[in-house]
């Protein structure tokens, strides 16, 4: 008869192994990786003008996941001191001690080498260079240089989150075309109105950690104005894709409707800020959650539109 020491019925060694794997997976921030990949695959469909090679899609997604995981792990290593002072990050593996900083750095380094080599070998050298550039942008540009020094940290640091569209496009075409640049701009302008509502909700955490996010330094009205400005720029960039790609009716209607709702939510938030509404009444997380839906809908339109061939101009 086998005796199990764990009250859950799982052998202690196996339970420890599972906790360790879960901790390393958590270092990569898998939820952020999912969002990045949502933009990569549709871009590949648009670049192909139809359905790209499924092997190429899988290879690009694996490489992109490794690359994003490396950048996110470097971020957690550097930010472990401020993560300890923020409620929503206090349980991260480097804060709780489940993973040591040295081990996490080795892990991030391995992921960096693996992702770069993967792209160079199975996709193409340009995609490998863009992937490595994305890691450097996020780990050094955003995390080490911008995040703790300027209220515009998420604006310029967010450029790293735009790189998957360039990687997806280059994976198919071997270059970077104007449609890829427009897609880059959509994500670039989307990042602040996506992230600042979250920063508004958790601004006390950021203030306690000494991170000068815009909602910490400026009033809610100023933040609301910035959100509205970037939202308009994002919607205009999404519509610019119609003549540049060119896109058909499906994408155009999707971009208009999804963008219109985004603008309505952004202006609602600004109106609430102007009348001095409480954080609970402003409901900034409503815009945050919708922003994820928005980018999913728009990029779904990017993927499906080339398959239907419904041109705006016959």
Buried (B, 14 or more C-beta within 10 A) or exposed (E): EEEEEEEEEEBEEEBEEEEBEEBBEBBBBBEBBEBBBBBBBBBBBBBBEEEBEEEBBEBBBBBBBBBBBBBBBBBBBBBBEBBBBBEEBEEBBBBEEBBEEEBBBEBBEEBBEBBBEBBBEBBBEBBBBBBBBBBBBBBBBBBBEBBBEBBBBBBBBBBBBBBBBBBBBBBBBEEBBEBBBBBBBBBBBBBBBBBBBBBBBBBEBBBBBEBBBBBBBBEBBBBBBBBBBBBBBBBEBBBBBBEBBBBBEBBBEBBBEBBEBBBEBBBBBBEBBEEEBEBEEBBBBEBBBBBBEBBBBBBBBBBBBBEEEBEEEE
